[in-house]
Amino acid sequence: MMQPGDVLIQIEDLTKVFYTDEIETHALSGVHLAVNKGEYVAMSGPSGCGKSTLLSIIGLLDTPTAGRYFLNGKPVENLDFAERARIRNQEIGFIFQSFNLIGDLTVYENVELPLTYRQRMPSAERKKRVMEALERVGMAHRLRHYPSQLSGGQQQRVAVARALAGHPSILLADEPTGNLDSRNGEAVMELLANLHKDGATICMVTHDPRFAKHAQREVHLFDGKVVAEEELKKLMAEVQV
Amino acid sequence: MNGLIQDIRYALRQLRKNPGFTAVAVTTLALGIGANTAIFTVVNALLLKMLPVTSPQRLIAVGDPTNVNAESSGTPQTDIFSYPLYKELRDSNSVFSGLCAAASDHHIEVETGEEQSANESVTGRMASGNYFNVLGVQPAAGRLFSSSDDRDENANPVVVLGYDYWQRKFAGSSSVIGKDVRLNGFPFTVIGVAPAGFEGDVVGERMALFVPLSMQPEIVRGRHWRNSPHVSWLLLIGRLKPGITPAQAEANLNLVFQQALRGNYGATLTADDMREIRDNRIAVSLGGVGLSDLRGDYRTSLLLLMGIVGLVLLIACVNVANLLFARASRRNREIAIRLAIGANRGRLLRQFLSESILLALLGGGAGSLLAIWGVRLLVGMFGSGTILPLAPDWRVLAFTTGVSVIAGILFGLFPALQTLRVHVSPALKDAGRATAEKSSRFGLGKGLIAGQIALSLLVLFSAGLLLRSLQNLLKQDLGYDRTRLVIARVDAVSAGYTSEKMKQLAEQLVARLRNTPGVRAATYSKNGLFSGSQSAKEIIVPGFNTDNPDDRIATTDNVGPDYFRVVGMHVVAGRGIEARDTETSARVAVVNEAMVKYFFSGQNPVGRQFTIDDPDSRDKPITVVGISHDAKVNSLRDPVKPRIYLPFQQIPDPRQIVLEAQVAGSPSAVVSNVLGQIKATDSHLPIRFVNTLDQLVNDSAASSTALAKLSGFLAGLALLLACVGLYGVMSYTVAGRTREMGVRMALGARRSDVMAMIVREAMLLVAAGLIVGVPLALLGGRVLNSFLFGLKTTDPLSLITVLLLLTTVAVLAGLIPARRAAKVDPMVALRYE
């Protein structure tokens, strides 16, 4: 049994509906999910199943239409923009499929960026954290380079360093290997595994079963709902038929 | 602080990475901010800059500080002062630690006595002995004169040189101290040099020298103004005692004035004088900014121009805002990343504003360079003799910086706020989806363009009104042919001519002029046409009754024989002034039609009599012998006033001679001949000016001309900016809709259909702008009411012209992107994105 104090993310009956002019799209319907501190969870499912929407809500980039979301035991679904920004900055580290580094900033500046949004962090402290993060991902030798001067794998390592620099409670990775070749993809997965080994909590969205296996636990989504692995297989088979 | 430095560093990098964007934005802003800086530099020099003296904020100007070069004989004045009234105010006030008086003379002939140095005519200031002490000025060399140098008339012929004149004429040599120079033929001893930067208390004039007031009779020869209560010629500046406010100073001066009227000063005045001035009030104003007649002429024009350049800057800001809108849509992803990693919107807003303010400051810097050229252009409107303190000071710097920062916030805020509304998740996942938001996001940009067109219409309409007004002003019928006259003014009094001799001189001069090549006919008068001098008298007309003496005033001139024929004024009834109207003949006058209408109820006054209401003339009735057609004689703007033309030969004291020569060909070709004939008559006769009447008339409208031309230039700039803005928005719209164009053409649209669609969209923007702009322009036109001549603020011709102009130019601006849209290859377009 999980102890209440160990739960980092608690999601109850979460629903997300997108409204366009005439169409209502239910991206998530009654999702329940709990992620413990130090856990490595992979979220998988077919394209359009709602896994990225769920990750966006977990990362406070989006808000649910209904349901409850507790982060570190505190409800977060109704926070104002400034408070959500503060939590994103201090509690969450993002790793995106397309790296999302800022092309006009150097490697050092990209990694430093989240720290610059923190109030009163001395520059010496910022520098220490940036260097630690870059050394951790093996990119400390490319401080002055711009993203365009790096390979895809190197860019994703810099993105991981940026996510780590703020010492977040949780790392959220959205298809972190999606834009990488298999060798670089494996390297990034290894990096995430090492981070997990050192105590990081990780939620990763992937549609690739090979990478999902790196996680401790796999959450399967289908049509906006969390389903068991067996049920997913059955549903997928039905779809194929 | 650290974050701000990072923002600025990043902003610099952004600008460097987008040189095209930076160049266009900086150039646009430079034009807008530069125009503002140029106008403000002149406003600052003329209206705001303090004199380089001790504590200028404690100085108070007494009287009308714009009446710098005025001199009035007759009824005492309280906007300029006689020396006796100045003495009363100086000695009896309790609010000033010192009160000084001064007047300028623009025709001081300087002879240094050195062979290689030619004589020259300079402007100098006759000033009370306490002048330098009150202003708080220290000498650059030698000493400055003091009260002890200004006690008895003509007793202390000393002169202080202006610093620039000392440098130019004497190479800054201190050996000139103690030497004699002749001023208007009278020897003066140079005792010192005024400090560098101090050019006197008159803004716009650089004084070459300063002499004590007691030397007035030797500077303005033939006139003894110093002890006359009837010659007002001085403006006063006082230094407030500690703790005294300007309002207290004004109250005290008026109390002293009233006491003076009841005391010895009042005893020197006639009953008529007392009646005229007993209710006058002496006004005071801040004196630290110096005195200036230019201020009166140009103050409102400059403030209006400030308003117009403000609008031009606003239009420029809209252009840059639209550039930022376009750029912002390419930065969606960057913003989404920053938001995702925890930047709050306030922090990002600060970053965007840092970028836009930095851009504006760069524009301000470039604009300051443009302003140097602009200021030169502006100063041209004041005339060649004007010297304004135009060196940029902290005020100009603060203004340019302030305007740049405000502009940066103005054009940066909306795009920044709009950018911050990015949807983070889609932008992070798919940059393409962000593109789908472009057109809706650019809706605000289109709205801004419509606003920009409305503002441009306002500026264009204002300029149109001012230009049409100027045209009306200059093309109006003056009542005579202004293109065929040469006018000259000579100062016979200074040359020692008595009244009797002066009348003979006038005849001699005219006789010579008549024989001058190119001159058809010549005459003379006291005031003449547009010569800067005028006279007015209270008159008594039997049957015309009024309680207010001011309602009995008519302007007057004293003219020689043949005056009306020579200047081309039509005598509509009776006769003109003729050679038979001599000193001993019956007193006669020709009156104008306005006089007939006002004083004689429109009935023919020929043969009727009136008198001039002063003690010397009341018993000498004047018979009207003719009526002249109404003519404008001094001002293009003022309506024609009742005017009396009296024979020159019948006035006891003519004081000056104005010569009028009618020429056969081009007047400017005859100017030098006229000058030569005057010199040939008497080589020592001071000639105040010789010029074509056309030029004198144009000079009298200098401020209107400058205002109209400058507003026309600014309107052109506004039009250019608005069209660039429209072109930019339409180009951007077309570029973002390449695929749509391809689809349309794939579905059968012809190139002309696509072109028409884009032009229609551009015209919709223009129409929206015009719908807002027309009422705005009509409202704005009301502000110009006092500047207009011969047209209403709703002048339909001006409005229709600018509407057509704006629409035509806007169509052209829309056509270029429309042609580009029509050239889209459907196959290529469908593969696009």
HADDOCK unambig.tbl for C-alpha pairs under 7 A between the chains (distance, minus, plus):
assign (segid A and resid 56 and name CA) (segid B and resid 425 and name CA) 6.71 0.50 0.50
assign (segid A and resid 61 and name CA) (segid B and resid 340 and name CA) 6.61 0.50 0.50
assign (segid A and resid 61 and name CA) (segid B and resid 424 and name CA) 6.50 0.50 0.50
assign (segid A and resid 61 and name CA) (segid B and resid 425 and name CA) 6.44 0.50 0.50
assign (segid A and resid 82 and name CA) (segid B and resid 344 and name CA) 5.71 0.50 0.50
assign (segid A and resid 85 and name CA) (segid B and resid 342 and name CA) 4.43 0.50 0.50
assign (segid A and resid 85 and name CA) (segid B and resid 343 and name CA) 6.02 0.50 0.50
assign (segid A and resid 85 and name CA) (segid B and resid 344 and name CA) 5.45 0.50 0.50
assign (segid A and resid 86 and name CA) (segid B and resid 342 and name CA) 5.77 0.50 0.50
assign (segid A and resid 88 and name CA) (segid B and resid 340 and name CA) 6.83 0.50 0.50
assign (segid A and resid 88 and name CA) (segid B and resid 341 and name CA) 5.97 0.50 0.50
assign (segid A and resid 88 and name CA) (segid B and resid 342 and name CA) 4.85 0.50 0.50
assign (segid A and resid 89 and name CA) (segid B and resid 341 and name CA) 5.27 0.50 0.50
assign (segid A and resid 89 and name CA) (segid B and resid 342 and name CA) 3.80 0.50 0.50
assign (segid A and resid 100 and name CA) (segid B and resid 337 and name CA) 6.40 0.50 0.50
assign (segid A and resid 102 and name CA) (segid B and resid 334 and name CA) 5.99 0.50 0.50
assign (segid A and resid 114 and name CA) (segid B and resid 341 and name CA) 5.62 0.50 0.50
assign (segid A and resid 114 and name CA) (segid B and resid 342 and name CA) 6.41 0.50 0.50
assign (segid A and resid 116 and name CA) (segid B and resid 3 and name CA) 6.59 0.50 0.50
assign (segid A and resid 117 and name CA) (segid B and resid 342 and name CA) 6.85 0.50 0.50
assign (segid A and resid 117 and name CA) (segid B and resid 343 and name CA) 5.56 0.50 0.50
